[in-house]
């Protein structure tokens, strides 16, 4: 693949040396543009894509995420992957600067990512950090008074350059030291993407995600499930976090970690099947025209719990209008029993289901 000549588009400016920068790259439009602006100015860029258990990375389909490697190959920059793992889970549980509207710890998230990227900057001998943040684009973390707080608490105040909004912010070390010409940067602000789309056209960047939601922590129903899980299971496993993405979730008892999860379609059934551990108990209708229903939080579910899960399975099967449905129960990967289950009634489903309550309606969390 031929790499576009970005330097030929740059203003007539020669820095004191060949600068190096470390970029935070989600793969979205803004973070990619920030890198291309730097490359046009002759900066050698290494990008870091951070992975979490909650999306906003290359495993997620939201607007803040995109596989970064095609753009890196096309435009000629390096990409490193870094998983934040437990460091990120800790700030989700107790963010020093609070959650957003749901479970998103946006300010603490940026501090953590800049801190990690800054350490790599030091180790690699780079000169500064860059991000694709745009002033006023996100209500919690991309505000004029918030940027200095984030930079200071990351430990790299003065070293974080935001090329797309730099002219609206205080000059950084990269600008005052002569590494970067401030006149070559931009003054984008607000939620409109028209300026970025115009700049993308200049660079020949034509493959980028459309605007949508952010990471999963901003999605109300997912955030509600996570909050509910952490109340009963303060240290969830990776499997429990992964299962939050899938299916309908039911809590037989408000005080118990036991949960019943039912797939919503064939795709989710396939995903659930991949996550079933050897000792798990799961079930489906005998004719397999139903969701896969998985019991989690216990190694030895009793008869009452199995019957409850079977009734939920029957409720979402294609035979839900029948008085009883034959449900096959599997344990240890083998058929353990078959039960006749009456499909659960709507009031039972509503009472057990974990979901964010609608306005004006009281629903059990």
Phi, psi and omega per residue, in radians:
X1 nan 2.274 -3.103
X2 -1.343 2.309 -3.141
X3 -1.489 2.202 3.101
X4 -1.044 2.533 -3.141
X5 -1.513 1.523 -3.087
X6 -1.263 -0.560 -3.099
X7 -1.108 -0.543 3.141
X8 -1.161 -0.303 3.134
X9 -1.607 -0.140 -2.998
X10 -1.340 2.654 3.020
X11 -1.079 2.818 -3.110
X12 -1.315 1.581 -3.072
X13 -2.577 2.284 3.135
X14 -2.104 1.991 3.133
X15 -1.235 2.937 -3.122
X16 -1.177 -0.407 3.107
X17 -2.696 3.099 3.083
X18 -1.449 1.764 -3.059
X19 -1.279 2.705 3.084
X20 -2.178 2.503 -3.137
X21 -2.420 2.678 3.020
X22 -1.935 2.213 -3.071
X23 -1.921 2.513 2.950
X24 -1.533 2.066 -3.038
X25 -2.163 2.016 3.021
X26 -1.542 -0.397 -3.029
X27 1.734 -0.122 3.073
X28 -1.312 3.084 -3.058
X29 -1.054 -0.893 -3.004
X30 -1.119 -0.798 -3.104
X31 -1.167 -0.592 3.092
X32 -1.194 -0.743 3.123
X33 -1.074 -0.712 3.137
X34 -1.018 -0.684 3.103
X35 -1.176 -0.760 -3.115
X36 -1.139 -0.624 3.066
X37 -1.076 -0.733 3.142
X38 -1.195 -0.725 3.136
X39 -1.123 -0.610 3.107
X40 -1.110 -0.462 3.111
X41 -1.595 0.153 3.073
X42 1.509 0.257 -3.128
X43 -1.478 2.355 3.030
X44 -1.468 2.077 -3.001
X45 -1.974 2.295 2.893
X46 -1.993 2.169 -3.097
X47 -1.745 2.548 3.040
X48 -2.063 2.187 3.021
X49 -1.822 2.054 -3.115
X50 -1.551 2.394 3.125
X51 -1.907 2.484 3.070
X52 -2.327 -3.131 3.070
X53 -1.567 0.088 -2.983
X54 -2.215 0.522 3.117
X55 1.405 -2.791 -3.046
X56 1.010 0.632 3.100
X57 -2.609 -2.980 -3.015
X58 -1.234 -0.178 3.101
X59 -1.574 -0.042 -3.041
X60 -1.950 2.759 -3.097
X61 -1.875 0.228 -3.101
X62 -1.357 3.022 -3.081
X63 -1.208 -0.356 -3.111
X64 -1.555 0.161 -3.103
X65 -2.417 2.623 3.133
X66 -2.991 2.506 3.053
X67 -1.023 2.036 -3.021
X68 -1.408 -0.224 -2.969
X69 -1.230 -0.667 3.087
X70 -1.029 -0.773 3.119
X71 -1.143 -0.677 3.131
X72 -1.101 -0.707 3.127
X73 -1.189 -0.732 -3.093
X74 -1.160 -0.715 -3.008
X75 -1.829 -0.048 2.976
X76 1.374 0.964 2.992
X77 -2.427 2.813 -3.077
X78 -1.571 2.615 3.083
X79 -2.262 2.305 3.016
X80 -2.012 2.508 3.068
X81 -1.790 2.386 3.140
X82 -2.428 2.112 -3.139
X83 -1.600 2.197 -3.109
X84 -1.375 -0.359 2.998
X85 0.820 -2.262 -3.022
X86 -1.147 -0.448 3.109
X87 -1.040 -0.671 -3.126
X88 -1.334 -0.700 3.114
X89 -1.030 -0.667 -3.132
X90 -1.084 -0.722 -3.124
X91 -1.335 -0.431 3.039
X92 -1.146 -0.698 3.138
X93 -1.163 -0.849 -3.062
X94 -2.436 1.361 3.127
X95 -1.287 2.302 -3.116
X96 -1.070 -0.523 -3.088
X97 -1.885 0.279 3.021
X98 1.439 2.925 3.072
X99 -1.569 2.808 2.979
X100 -1.361 -2.583 -3.093
X101 -1.113 -0.483 -3.128
X102 -2.080 -2.054 -3.133
X103 -1.930 0.306 -3.066
X104 -1.470 2.040 3.113
X105 -1.626 1.098 -2.897
X106 -0.992 -0.786 -3.103
X107 -1.158 -0.823 3.128
X108 -1.120 -0.572 3.098
X109 -1.088 -0.819 -3.138
X110 -1.143 -0.681 3.117
X111 -1.057 -0.802 -3.124
X112 -1.096 -0.809 -3.114
X113 -1.128 -0.719 3.116
X114 -1.176 -0.635 3.109
X115 -1.102 -0.785 3.130
X116 -1.151 -0.774 3.134
X117 -1.144 -0.628 3.135
X118 -1.139 -0.655 3.089
X119 -1.127 -0.673 3.085
X120 -1.173 -0.642 3.078
X121 -0.991 -0.801 3.124
X122 -1.106 -0.802 -3.097
X123 -1.120 -0.632 -3.044
X124 -1.577 -0.122 3.137
X125 1.370 0.351 3.097
X126 -1.319 2.917 -3.017
X127 -1.720 -0.531 -3.080
X128 -2.832 3.012 3.134
X129 -1.910 2.633 3.047
X130 -2.324 2.548 3.036
X131 -2.344 2.842 3.122
X132 -1.655 0.283 -3.101
X133 -1.083 2.480 3.126
X134 -2.090 2.234 -3.110
X135 -0.975 2.182 3.072
X136 1.444 0.061 -3.100
X137 -1.370 -0.687 3.107
X138 -2.045 2.345 -2.958
X139 -1.213 -0.391 -3.049
X140 -1.696 -0.832 -2.970
X141 -1.847 -0.231 -3.045
X142 -1.978 1.041 3.097
X143 -2.068 2.742 -3.052
X144 -1.095 -0.637 -3.141
X145 -1.419 -0.279 -3.099
X146 -1.518 -0.610 -3.117
X147 -0.955 -0.853 3.134
X148 -1.085 -0.631 3.096
X149 -1.079 -0.830 -3.134
X150 -1.071 -0.811 -3.101
X151 -1.111 -0.734 -3.112
X152 -1.139 -0.799 -3.086
X153 -1.306 -0.326 3.041
X154 -1.308 -0.356 -3.086
X155 1.625 0.135 -3.077
X156 -2.276 0.722 3.095
X157 -1.028 2.329 -3.137
X158 1.590 -0.262 -3.070
X159 -1.848 0.080 -3.114
X160 -1.832 1.907 3.131
X161 -1.725 2.265 3.092
X162 -1.983 1.518 -2.951
X163 -0.999 -0.544 -3.042
X164 -1.334 -0.378 3.133
X165 -2.194 0.237 -2.967
X166 -1.011 -0.631 -3.091
X167 -1.222 -0.231 3.098
X168 -1.698 -0.044 -3.072
X169 -2.090 2.935 3.112
X170 -1.149 2.539 3.104
X171 -1.043 2.515 3.122
X172 -1.738 3.040 3.136
X173 -1.026 -0.658 -3.139
X174 -1.051 -0.587 -3.138
X175 -1.440 -0.814 -3.076
X176 -1.206 -0.424 3.138
X177 -1.522 -0.073 3.114
X178 1.559 0.090 3.111
X179 -1.265 -0.601 -3.088
X180 -2.249 2.379 3.090
X181 -1.457 1.976 -3.098
X182 -1.031 -0.538 3.138
X183 -1.145 -0.290 -3.125
X184 -1.576 0.027 -3.112
X185 -1.750 -3.045 -2.936
X186 -2.200 2.952 -3.107
X187 -2.200 0.709 -3.138
X188 -1.214 2.527 3.055
X189 -2.717 2.789 3.089
X190 1.505 -3.072 -3.010
X191 -1.586 -0.240 3.139
X192 -1.160 2.434 3.129
X193 -1.799 0.106 -3.089
X194 -1.035 -0.766 3.110
X195 -1.084 -0.694 3.131
X196 -1.169 -0.681 -3.135
X197 -1.155 -0.636 3.086
X198 -1.157 -0.744 3.116
X199 -1.150 -0.678 3.101
X200 -1.036 -0.678 3.114
X201 -1.111 -0.662 3.109
X202 -1.080 -0.669 -3.094
X203 -1.454 -0.191 -3.032
X204 1.376 0.400 3.092
X205 -1.586 1.828 -3.042
X206 -2.109 0.079 -3.137
X207 -2.174 1.665 3.138
X208 -2.571 2.704 -3.052
X209 -1.242 2.611 3.038
X210 -1.299 2.712 3.116
X211 -1.125 2.411 3.106
X212 -2.690 -2.573 3.123
X213 -1.349 3.020 3.076
X214 -1.597 -2.469 -3.126
X215 -1.237 2.944 -3.087
X216 -1.027 -0.457 -3.116
X217 -1.174 -0.278 3.085
X218 -1.579 -0.154 -3.109
X219 -1.467 2.095 -2.961
X220 -0.957 -0.821 -3.063
X221 -1.212 -0.703 3.094
X222 -1.111 -0.778 -3.129
X223 -1.085 -0.660 3.112
X224 -1.132 -0.726 3.096
X225 -1.086 -0.742 -3.120
X226 -1.141 -0.779 3.125
X227 -1.048 -0.767 3.121
X228 -1.116 -0.697 3.119
X229 -1.114 -0.778 -3.086
X230 -1.170 -0.477 3.106
X231 -1.171 -0.596 -3.108
X232 -1.744 -0.447 -3.095
X233 -2.317 1.484 -3.041
X234 -1.061 -0.473 -3.133
X235 -2.155 1.279 -3.077
X236 -1.182 2.642 3.062
X237 -1.359 2.895 3.079
X238 -1.084 -0.591 3.116
X239 -1.118 -0.776 -3.138
X240 -1.106 -0.655 3.091
X241 -1.186 -0.705 3.133
X242 -1.127 -0.625 -3.116
X243 -1.213 -0.357 3.134
X244 -1.066 -0.412 -3.124
X245 -1.304 -0.362 -2.885
X246 -1.983 2.530 2.858
X247 1.227 -3.007 3.019
X248 -1.703 2.367 -3.060
X249 -1.972 2.370 -3.111
X250 -2.279 2.483 3.128
X251 -2.061 1.853 -3.117
X252 -1.050 -0.593 3.126
X253 -2.378 2.353 -3.085
X254 -1.140 -0.340 -3.086
X255 -1.855 0.099 -3.053
X256 -1.985 2.529 3.082
X257 -1.312 -0.088 -3.120
X258 -1.204 2.424 -3.112
X259 -2.488 2.634 3.072
X260 -2.039 2.257 -3.090
X261 -2.166 2.212 -3.121
X262 -2.062 2.210 3.094
X263 -1.100 2.629 -3.100
X264 -1.725 -0.365 -3.127
X265 -2.764 -3.105 -3.082
X266 -1.083 -0.694 3.139
X267 -1.072 -0.766 3.124
X268 -1.230 -0.603 3.039
X269 -1.009 -0.750 3.139
X270 -1.113 -0.708 3.129
X271 -1.181 -0.732 3.101
X272 -1.068 -0.716 -3.130
X273 -1.043 -0.636 3.129
X274 -1.183 -0.477 -3.058
X275 -1.631 -0.058 -3.141
X276 -1.230 2.144 3.110
X277 -1.445 2.798 -3.073
X278 -0.930 -0.637 -3.077
X279 -1.634 0.057 -3.065
X280 -1.274 2.671 3.016
X281 -1.819 2.222 3.104
X282 -2.496 2.977 -3.056
X283 -2.714 2.869 3.036
X284 -2.772 2.886 3.115
X285 -1.160 2.685 -3.078
X286 -1.053 -0.540 3.118
X287 -1.577 0.074 3.086
X288 1.086 0.389 3.075
X289 -1.780 1.059 -3.092
X290 -2.774 2.967 3.004
X291 -1.232 2.801 2.852
X292 -1.388 2.306 3.140
X293 -2.066 2.157 -3.038
X294 -1.989 2.375 3.042
X295 -1.767 2.187 3.125
X296 -2.140 2.847 3.073
X297 1.600 -0.009 3.091
X298 -2.697 2.489 3.109
X299 -1.530 -0.333 -3.070
X300 -2.350 1.355 3.127
X301 -1.177 2.383 3.128
X302 -1.405 3.084 -3.082
X303 -1.079 -0.698 -3.120
X304 -1.097 -0.730 3.138
X305 -1.181 -0.744 3.119
X306 -1.082 -0.724 3.129
X307 -1.153 -0.647 3.098
X308 -1.122 -0.811 3.120
X309 -1.106 -0.658 3.133
X310 -1.137 -0.664 3.126
X311 -1.182 -0.599 3.059
X312 -1.180 -0.730 3.094
X313 -1.041 -0.770 3.136
X314 -1.120 -0.667 -3.123
X315 -1.049 -0.610 -3.101
X316 -1.774 0.181 3.100
X317 -1.473 2.965 3.089
X318 -1.284 -0.175 3.124
X319 -1.795 0.438 -3.022
X320 -1.114 -0.313 3.127
X321 -1.553 -0.029 3.099
X322 -1.463 2.681 3.136
X323 -1.130 -0.500 3.128
X324 -2.641 2.594 -3.122
X325 -2.240 2.368 3.101
X326 -1.359 2.126 -3.115
X327 -2.030 2.204 3.078
X328 -1.563 2.272 -3.113
X329 -1.905 2.246 -3.101
X330 -2.021 2.476 3.058
X331 -2.522 2.382 -3.089
X332 1.106 0.442 3.132
X333 1.396 0.041 -3.101
X334 -2.145 2.683 3.074
X335 -1.121 2.097 -3.094
X336 -1.809 -0.525 -3.115
X337 -2.936 2.870 2.985
X338 -2.254 2.344 -3.115
X339 -2.245 2.633 3.010
X340 -1.637 2.051 -3.045
X341 -2.103 2.300 3.007
X342 -1.368 2.325 3.131
X343 -0.985 2.322 -3.132
X344 -1.067 2.447 3.125
X345 -1.348 2.779 -3.065
X346 -1.014 -0.680 -3.117
X347 -1.167 -0.535 3.073
X348 -1.230 -0.777 3.105
X349 -1.012 -0.816 -3.117
X350 -1.111 -0.640 -3.106
X351 -1.241 -0.561 -3.048
X352 -1.649 -0.396 -2.973
X353 -1.273 2.397 3.090
X354 -1.566 1.936 3.139
X355 -2.757 2.681 3.108
X356 -1.200 2.244 -3.101
X357 -1.179 2.482 3.064
X358 -1.298 2.706 3.112
X359 -1.054 2.320 3.106
X360 1.428 0.007 -3.133
X361 -2.262 2.209 3.126
X362 -1.512 2.106 3.131
X363 -2.253 2.416 3.074
X364 -1.048 2.313 -3.103
X365 -1.142 nan nan
